[in-house]
Amino acid sequence: MTEARLKTHVIIQSAVRRASMRGAAATVARRGDPDAGPIYVKVNRGPDVGCTVLAPTRDWDTGALGWRIVTGGEPVPEVDADALIDRERAIDPDLWVLEIEDREGWHPFDIIS
């Protein structure tokens, strides 16, 4: 039996709405496949702090879907975050990019270590 999965555009709409309810700006920077395109999330904390990029992952122990930080432990300059996303987009044109601007680094996704 296959696992039921939300369509990508629904996940994006939900994230944008949650950001709006919190007062954070969320922008769809790039659209991909509306049904099954992967999502990368750029969390922009401002020019003085930098950005964190999240990518989808699966917890090996539980099988749960979640998110991992692909830019390392500390925020990186926005140009570096954009370069990482551009490389991934070149590999997978179905990729969505959601940018969230929040000085505290808030995002609506669960991080898996």
DSSP file (Angstrom, degrees, kcal/mol; ACC not computed):
  #  RESIDUE AA STRUCTURE BP1 BP2  ACC     N-H-->O    O-->H-N    N-H-->O    O-->H-N    TCO  KAPPA ALPHA  PHI   PSI    X-CA   Y-CA   Z-CA
    1    1 A M              0   0    0      0, 0.0     2,-0.2     0, 0.0     0, 0.0   0.000 360.0 360.0 360.0 139.7    0.0    0.0    0.0
    2    2 A T        -     0   0    0      1,-0.1     2,-0.3     3,-0.0     3,-0.0  -0.608 360.0-107.5 -91.3 152.8    1.3    3.5   -0.8
    3    3 A E        -     0   0    0     -2,-0.2     2,-0.1     1,-0.1    -1,-0.1  -0.599  33.8-115.8 -78.3 132.7    1.4    6.3    1.7
    4    4 A A        -     0   0    0     -2,-0.3     2,-0.4     1,-0.0    -1,-0.1  -0.456  38.5-169.1 -66.7 139.8   -1.2    9.1    1.1
    5    5 A R        -     0   0    0     -2,-0.1     2,-0.1    -3,-0.0     3,-0.1  -0.995  21.7-121.2-138.3 137.9    0.6   12.4    0.3
    6    6 A L        -     0   0    0     -2,-0.4     2,-0.1     1,-0.1     5,-0.0  -0.476  39.8-104.8 -71.1 145.8   -0.6   16.0    0.0
    7    7 A K    >>  -     0   0    0     -2,-0.1     4,-1.7     1,-0.1     3,-0.9  -0.434  28.7-117.5 -69.7 148.2    0.0   17.6   -3.3
    8    8 A T  H 3> S+     0   0    0     27,-1.2     4,-2.5     1,-0.3    27,-0.2   0.883 112.2  56.0 -56.8 -43.9    2.9   20.1   -3.4
    9    9 A H  H 3> S+     0   0    0     25,-2.4     4,-2.2     1,-0.2    -1,-0.3   0.813 106.3  52.5 -63.8 -27.5    0.7   23.1   -4.2
   10   10 A V  H <> S+     0   0    0     -3,-0.9     4,-2.4    24,-0.3    -1,-0.2   0.900 108.7  49.2 -72.4 -41.5   -1.4   22.4   -1.1
   11   11 A I  H  X S+     0   0    0     -4,-1.7     4,-2.3     2,-0.2    -2,-0.2   0.918 112.7  48.7 -61.8 -43.2    1.7   22.2    1.2
   12   12 A I  H  X S+     0   0    0     -4,-2.5     4,-2.6     2,-0.2     5,-0.2   0.938 110.8  49.5 -62.1 -48.5    2.9   25.5   -0.3
   13   13 A Q  H  X S+     0   0    0     -4,-2.2     4,-2.2     1,-0.2    -1,-0.2   0.900 111.8  49.5 -58.7 -41.6   -0.5   27.2    0.2
   14   14 A S  H  X S+     0   0    0     -4,-2.4     4,-2.6     2,-0.2    -1,-0.2   0.915 110.9  48.7 -64.3 -43.6   -0.6   26.0    3.8
   15   15 A A  H  X S+     0   0    0     -4,-2.3     4,-2.3     2,-0.2    -2,-0.2   0.903 111.3  49.8 -64.6 -41.6    2.9   27.3    4.5
   16   16 A V  H  X S+     0   0    0     -4,-2.6     4,-2.3     2,-0.2    -1,-0.2   0.912 112.4  48.1 -63.0 -42.0    2.1   30.7    3.0
   17   17 A R  H  X S+     0   0    0     -4,-2.2     4,-2.4    -5,-0.2    -2,-0.2   0.920 111.1  49.4 -65.5 -43.8   -1.1   31.0    5.0
   18   18 A R  H  X S+     0   0    0     -4,-2.6     4,-1.3     1,-0.2    -1,-0.2   0.895 111.6  49.7 -63.4 -39.6    0.7   30.0    8.3
   19   19 A A  H  X>S+     0   0    0     -4,-2.3     5,-2.6     1,-0.2     4,-1.0   0.924 110.3  50.4 -63.7 -43.8    3.4   32.6    7.6
   20   20 A S  H ><5S+     0   0    0     -4,-2.3     3,-0.7     1,-0.2    -2,-0.2   0.904 107.6  53.1 -61.0 -42.3    0.8   35.2    6.9
   21   21 A M  H 3<5S+     0   0    0     -4,-2.4    -1,-0.2     1,-0.2    -2,-0.2   0.803 111.8  46.7 -63.7 -28.3   -1.0   34.4   10.2
   22   22 A R  H 3<5S-     0   0    0     -4,-1.3    -1,-0.2    -3,-0.3    -2,-0.2   0.607 118.4-111.4 -87.9 -13.9    2.3   34.8   12.0
   23   23 A G  T <<5S+     0   0    0     -4,-1.0     2,-0.3    -3,-0.7    -3,-0.2   0.592  74.5 131.4  91.3  12.7    3.1   38.1   10.3
   24   24 A A      < -     0   0    0     -5,-2.6     2,-0.4    -6,-0.2    -1,-0.3  -0.741  60.0-117.6 -96.1 146.8    6.1   36.7    8.3
   25   25 A A  E     -A  101   0A   0     76,-1.3    76,-2.9    -2,-0.3     2,-0.4  -0.690  31.8-175.5 -83.2 133.1    6.4   37.3    4.6
   26   26 A A  E     -A  100   0A   0     -2,-0.4     2,-0.4    74,-0.2    74,-0.2  -0.998   2.2-179.0-131.5 129.8    6.3   34.1    2.4
   27   27 A T  E     -A   99   0A   0     72,-2.9    72,-3.2    -2,-0.4     2,-1.1  -0.986  31.0-130.2-131.3 135.5    6.8   34.2   -1.3
   28   28 A V  E     +A   98   0A   0     -2,-0.4    70,-0.2    70,-0.2     3,-0.1  -0.763  28.8 179.9 -81.6 105.0    6.7   31.4   -3.9
   29   29 A A  E     +     0   0A   0     68,-2.0     2,-0.3    -2,-1.1    -1,-0.2   0.816  68.0  11.6 -79.3 -31.8   10.0   32.2   -5.6
   30   30 A R  E     -A   97   0A   0     67,-1.5    67,-2.3    -3,-0.1     2,-0.4  -0.990  69.7-142.3-147.8 138.8    9.7   29.4   -8.2
   31   31 A R        +     0   0    0     -2,-0.3     2,-0.1    65,-0.2    64,-0.1  -0.809  24.0 170.8-101.3 142.0    6.9   27.1   -9.1
   32   32 A G        -     0   0    0     -2,-0.4    63,-0.2     1,-0.2    62,-0.2  -0.313  53.9 -24.2-123.1-151.4    7.4   23.4   -9.9
   33   33 A D     >  -     0   0    0     61,-1.2     4,-1.7     1,-0.2    -1,-0.2  -0.496  57.0-145.2 -64.6 124.2    5.2   20.4  -10.5
   34   34 A P  T  4 S+     0   0    0      0, 0.0   -25,-2.4     0, 0.0   -24,-0.3   0.724  91.7  39.5 -68.3 -20.8    1.9   21.2   -8.7
   35   35 A D  T  4 S-     0   0    0    -28,-0.2   -27,-1.2   -27,-0.2   -25,-0.1   0.888 136.0  -0.5 -95.3 -44.8    1.3   17.6   -7.7
   36   36 A A  T  4 S+     0   0    0    -29,-0.2    58,-0.1   -28,-0.1    -3,-0.0   0.226  82.0 135.3-138.0  15.6    4.6   16.1   -6.7
   37   37 A G     <  -     0   0    0     -4,-1.7    58,-0.2     1,-0.1    -5,-0.1  -0.456  56.9-114.5 -69.3 139.9    7.4   18.6   -7.1
   38   38 A P        -     0   0    0      0, 0.0    58,-3.2     0, 0.0     2,-0.4  -0.320  28.2-133.9 -68.9 159.4    9.9   18.8   -4.2
   39   39 A I  E     -b   96   0A   0     56,-0.2     2,-0.4    58,-0.1    58,-0.2  -0.961  15.8-168.3-120.2 130.1   10.0   22.0   -2.1
   40   40 A Y  E     -b   97   0A   0     56,-2.4    58,-2.6    -2,-0.4     2,-0.5  -0.951  14.1-153.0-109.8 140.3   13.1   23.9   -1.0
   41   41 A V  E     -bC  98  54A   0     13,-2.2    13,-2.9    -2,-0.4     2,-0.7  -0.959   4.9-160.7-118.4 122.5   12.5   26.6    1.7
   42   42 A K  E     -bC  99  53A   0     56,-2.7    58,-2.8    -2,-0.5     2,-0.8  -0.910   6.5-161.4-101.8 115.4   14.8   29.6    2.0
   43   43 A V  E     -bC 100  52A   0      9,-3.4     9,-2.0    -2,-0.7     2,-0.7  -0.869   8.3-160.9 -98.8 109.7   14.4   31.2    5.4
   44   44 A N  E     +bC 101  51A   0     56,-3.1    58,-1.9    -2,-0.8     7,-0.2  -0.822  16.6 179.7 -98.7 116.1   15.8   34.7    5.1
   45   45 A R        -     0   0    0      5,-2.7     3,-0.2    -2,-0.7     6,-0.1   0.321  57.8 -85.8 -96.8   6.8   16.7   36.3    8.4
   46   46 A G    >>  -     0   0    0      4,-0.2     4,-2.7     1,-0.1     3,-1.2  -0.205  47.4 -72.0 106.8 161.3   17.9   39.6    6.8
   47   47 A P  T 34 S+     0   0    0      0, 0.0    -1,-0.1     0, 0.0    31,-0.1   0.759 127.6  55.3 -64.5 -25.7   21.2   40.8    5.4
   48   48 A D  T 34 S+     0   0    0     -3,-0.2    -2,-0.1     2,-0.1     0, 0.0   0.677 122.6  25.1 -81.0 -16.3   22.9   41.0    8.7
   49   49 A V  T <4 S-     0   0    0     -3,-1.2     2,-0.3     1,-0.1    -3,-0.1   0.788  97.6-145.8-111.7 -51.4   22.2   37.4    9.6
   50   50 A G     <  -     0   0    0     -4,-2.7    -5,-2.7    25,-0.0     2,-0.3  -0.748  21.5 -57.8 115.4-162.9   21.7   35.4    6.4
   51   51 A C  E     -CD  44  76A   0     25,-3.6    25,-3.0    -2,-0.3     2,-0.4  -0.857  24.6-154.6-126.8 154.4   19.7   32.5    5.1
   52   52 A T  E     -C   43   0A   0     -9,-2.0    -9,-3.4    -2,-0.3     2,-0.5  -0.983  15.5-149.9-122.9 139.0   19.0   28.9    5.9
   53   53 A V  E     -C   42   0A   0     -2,-0.4    17,-2.7   -11,-0.2    18,-0.7  -0.946   9.0-161.9-114.5 131.4   17.8   26.4    3.3
   54   54 A L  E     -CE  41  69A   0    -13,-2.9   -13,-2.2    -2,-0.5    15,-0.2  -0.854   6.1-173.1-109.3 145.0   15.6   23.5    4.1
   55   55 A A  E     - E   0  68A   0     13,-2.4    13,-2.6    -2,-0.4   -15,-0.2  -0.957  32.4 -96.6-132.9 153.1   15.0   20.4    1.9
   56   56 A P  E     + E   0  67A   0      0, 0.0     2,-0.3     0, 0.0    11,-0.3  -0.369  49.5 162.3 -69.4 148.5   12.6   17.5    2.3
   57   57 A T  E     - E   0  66A   0      9,-2.3     9,-2.5    -2,-0.1     2,-0.4  -0.930  32.6-122.6-152.9 174.6   13.9   14.3    3.9
   58   58 A R  E     - E   0  65A   0     -2,-0.3     2,-0.4     7,-0.2     7,-0.2  -0.995  27.1-118.7-128.1 133.7   12.7   11.1    5.6
   59   59 A D     >  -     0   0    0      5,-3.1     4,-2.6    -2,-0.4     5,-0.1  -0.587  19.8-149.5 -70.3 122.4   13.7   10.0    9.1
   60   60 A W  T  4 S+     0   0    0     -2,-0.4    -1,-0.2     1,-0.2     0, 0.0   0.811  92.2  47.6 -66.5 -30.3   15.5    6.6    8.6
   61   61 A D  T  4 S+     0   0    0      1,-0.1    -1,-0.2     3,-0.1    -2,-0.0   0.920 129.0  17.7 -77.7 -44.9   14.3    5.3   12.0
   62   62 A T  T  4 S-     0   0    0      2,-0.1    -2,-0.2     0, 0.0    -1,-0.1   0.657  91.1-127.7-103.8 -18.8   10.6    6.1   11.8
   63   63 A G     <  +     0   0    0     -4,-2.6    -3,-0.1     1,-0.3     2,-0.1   0.464  56.8 150.5  82.2   0.7   10.0    6.7    8.1
   64   64 A A        -     0   0    0     -5,-0.1    -5,-3.1    -6,-0.1    -1,-0.3  -0.383  47.4-121.2 -69.1 142.6    8.4   10.1    9.0
   65   65 A L  E     +E   58   0A   0     -7,-0.2     2,-0.2    -3,-0.1    -7,-0.2  -0.613  51.2 134.0 -79.8 144.4    8.7   12.9    6.4
   66   66 A G  E     -E   57   0A   0     -9,-2.5    -9,-2.3    -2,-0.3     2,-0.3  -0.811  46.8 -84.6-163.2-157.0   10.3   16.0    7.6
   67   67 A W  E     -Ef  56 111A   0     43,-1.9    45,-3.5   -11,-0.3     2,-0.3  -0.947  24.0-159.6-133.2 148.8   12.9   18.7    6.7
   68   68 A R  E     -E   55   0A   0    -13,-2.6   -13,-2.4    -2,-0.3     2,-0.7  -0.941  26.4-116.8-126.2 151.8   16.7   19.0    7.0
   69   69 A I  E     -E   54   0A   0     -2,-0.3     3,-0.4    43,-0.2   -15,-0.2  -0.792  27.8-176.7 -87.4 119.5   18.8   22.1    6.9
   70   70 A V  S    S+     0   0    0    -17,-2.7   -16,-0.1    -2,-0.7    -1,-0.1   0.441  72.7  65.6 -98.6  -0.8   21.1   21.8    3.9
   71   71 A T  S    S-     0   0    0    -18,-0.7     3,-0.3     1,-0.4    -1,-0.2   0.333 106.4-112.0-102.0   7.0   23.1   25.0    4.5
   72   72 A G        -     0   0    0     -3,-0.4    -1,-0.4   -19,-0.2   -19,-0.1  -0.400  49.8 -47.1  93.8-173.2   24.8   23.8    7.7
   73   73 A G  S    S+     0   0    0     -2,-0.1    -1,-0.2    -3,-0.1    -3,-0.0   0.756 118.7  49.4 -72.7 -27.2   24.5   24.8   11.3
   74   74 A E  S    S-     0   0    0     -3,-0.3   -23,-0.1     1,-0.1   -24,-0.0  -0.836  94.3 -95.7-114.5 150.6   24.8   28.6   10.7
   75   75 A P        -     0   0    0      0, 0.0   -23,-0.2     0, 0.0    -1,-0.1  -0.269  40.3-147.1 -58.7 150.6   22.9   30.9    8.3
   76   76 A V  B     -D   51   0A   0    -25,-3.0   -25,-3.6     1,-0.1     5,-0.1  -0.774  29.7 -80.4-116.0 161.3   24.8   31.6    5.0
   77   77 A P    >>  -     0   0    0      0, 0.0     4,-1.9     0, 0.0     3,-0.8  -0.288  44.2-114.7 -58.1 148.9   24.8   34.8    2.9
   78   78 A E  H 3> S+     0   0    0      1,-0.3     4,-2.8     2,-0.2     5,-0.2   0.848 115.2  59.1 -57.3 -36.7   21.8   35.0    0.6
   79   79 A V  H 3> S+     0   0    0      1,-0.2     4,-1.9     2,-0.2    -1,-0.3   0.873 106.7  48.0 -62.3 -36.1   23.9   34.6   -2.5
   80   80 A D  H <> S+     0   0    0     -3,-0.8     4,-2.2     2,-0.2    -1,-0.2   0.896 111.3  49.8 -70.3 -40.7   25.2   31.2   -1.3
   81   81 A A  H  X S+     0   0    0     -4,-1.9     4,-2.2     1,-0.2    -2,-0.2   0.922 111.9  48.5 -62.6 -43.6   21.7   30.1   -0.5
   82   82 A D  H  X S+     0   0    0     -4,-2.8     4,-2.6     1,-0.2    -2,-0.2   0.880 109.3  52.9 -64.5 -38.1   20.5   31.1   -3.9
   83   83 A A  H  X S+     0   0    0     -4,-1.9     4,-2.1    -5,-0.2    -1,-0.2   0.907 108.9  49.6 -64.4 -41.6   23.4   29.3   -5.6
   84   84 A L  H  X S+     0   0    0     -4,-2.2     4,-2.0     2,-0.2    -2,-0.2   0.932 113.0  46.6 -61.1 -46.1   22.6   26.1   -3.7
   85   85 A I  H  X S+     0   0    0     -4,-2.2     4,-2.6     1,-0.2    -2,-0.2   0.899 109.8  53.6 -64.5 -41.3   18.9   26.4   -4.8
   86   86 A D  H  X S+     0   0    0     -4,-2.6     4,-1.8     1,-0.2    -1,-0.2   0.892 107.9  51.0 -61.0 -40.0   19.9   27.1   -8.4
   87   87 A R  H  X S+     0   0    0     -4,-2.1     4,-1.2     2,-0.2    -1,-0.2   0.921 112.6  45.7 -63.3 -43.1   22.1   24.0   -8.5
   88   88 A E  H  X S+     0   0    0     -4,-2.0     4,-2.5     1,-0.2    -2,-0.2   0.883 110.6  53.2 -67.1 -38.2   19.2   21.9   -7.2
   89   89 A R  H  < S+     0   0    0     -4,-2.6    -1,-0.2     1,-0.2    -2,-0.2   0.845 104.2  56.2 -66.1 -33.6   16.8   23.5   -9.7
   90   90 A A  H  < S+     0   0    0     -4,-1.8    -1,-0.2     1,-0.2    -2,-0.2   0.835 112.2  43.3 -66.2 -31.7   19.1   22.6  -12.6
   91   91 A I  H  < S+     0   0    0     -4,-1.2    -2,-0.2     1,-0.3    -1,-0.2   0.882 128.4  25.7 -78.3 -41.3   18.9   19.0  -11.5
   92   92 A D    ><  -     0   0    0     -4,-2.5     3,-1.8    -5,-0.1    -1,-0.3  -0.861  59.9-174.8-130.2  97.1   15.2   18.9  -10.9
   93   93 A P  T 3  S+     0   0    0      0, 0.0    -1,-0.1     0, 0.0    -4,-0.1   0.610  83.5  69.2 -68.1  -9.9   13.1   21.5  -12.8
   94   94 A D  T 3  S+     0   0    0    -62,-0.2   -61,-1.2   -58,-0.1   -62,-0.1   0.477  75.5 123.2 -82.7  -1.7   10.0   20.4  -10.9
   95   95 A L    <   -     0   0    0     -3,-1.8     2,-0.3   -63,-0.2   -56,-0.2  -0.351  51.2-150.2 -65.9 134.1   11.4   21.9   -7.7
   96   96 A W  E     - b   0  39A   0    -58,-3.2   -56,-2.4   -65,-0.1     2,-0.4  -0.764   4.7-153.9 -96.1 149.8    9.4   24.6   -5.9
   97   97 A V  E     -Ab  30  40A   0    -67,-2.3   -68,-2.0    -2,-0.3   -67,-1.5  -0.979   9.4-173.4-128.3 119.9   11.2   27.4   -3.9
   98   98 A L  E     -Ab  28  41A   0    -58,-2.6   -56,-2.7    -2,-0.4     2,-0.5  -0.951   7.9-159.4-110.7 125.3    9.4   29.0   -1.0
   99   99 A E  E     -Ab  27  42A   0    -72,-3.2   -72,-2.9    -2,-0.5     2,-0.5  -0.919   6.0-170.9-108.6 128.8   11.1   32.0    0.6
  100  100 A I  E     -Ab  26  43A   0    -58,-2.8   -56,-3.1    -2,-0.5     2,-0.7  -0.972   9.1-155.2-117.3 127.5   10.1   33.0    4.1
  101  101 A E  E     +Ab  25  44A   0    -76,-2.9   -76,-1.3    -2,-0.5     2,-0.3  -0.903  34.1 141.4-105.0 113.0   11.4   36.3    5.5
  102  102 A D    >   -     0   0    0    -58,-1.9     3,-1.7    -2,-0.7   -78,-0.1  -0.907  45.2-146.6-154.1 120.5   11.5   36.2    9.3
  103  103 A R  T 3  S+     0   0    0     -2,-0.3   -58,-0.1     1,-0.3    -1,-0.1   0.793 103.1  51.7 -59.7 -29.5   14.2   37.8   11.5
  104  104 A E  T 3  S-     0   0    0     -3,-0.1    -1,-0.3     2,-0.0   -59,-0.1   0.567 114.3-115.6 -85.0  -8.4   13.8   35.0   14.1
  105  105 A G    <   +     0   0    0     -3,-1.7    -2,-0.1     1,-0.2   -60,-0.1   0.694  53.9 168.4  83.7  19.0   14.2   32.3   11.5
  106  106 A W        +     0   0    0      2,-0.1    -1,-0.2   -87,-0.0    -2,-0.0  -0.344   5.2 161.9 -67.2 145.5   10.6   30.9   11.9
  107  107 A H        -     0   0    0      2,-0.1   -64,-0.0   -64,-0.1   -92,-0.0  -0.951  43.4-121.8-155.3 157.7    9.2   28.4    9.4
  108  108 A P  S    S+     0   0    0      0, 0.0     2,-0.3     0, 0.0    -2,-0.1   0.157  76.5 101.8 -90.4  21.0    6.3   26.0    9.6
  109  109 A F  S    S-     0   0    0    -94,-0.0     2,-0.5   -43,-0.0    -2,-0.1  -0.800  71.1-119.9-113.4 148.5    8.2   22.8    9.0
  110  110 A D        -     0   0    0     -2,-0.3   -43,-1.9   -45,-0.1     2,-0.4  -0.722  27.0-141.1 -85.8 124.5    9.5   20.0   11.3
  111  111 A I  B     -f   67   0A   0     -2,-0.5     2,-0.5   -45,-0.2   -43,-0.2  -0.708   8.2-156.2 -87.0 132.3   13.3   19.6   11.2
  112  112 A I              0   0    0    -45,-3.5   -43,-0.2    -2,-0.4   -46,-0.1  -0.946 360.0 360.0-105.7 125.5   14.6   16.1   11.4
  113  113 A S              0   0    0     -2,-0.5    -1,-0.1   -45,-0.1   -45,-0.1   0.487 360.0 360.0 -69.6 360.0   18.2   15.9   12.8
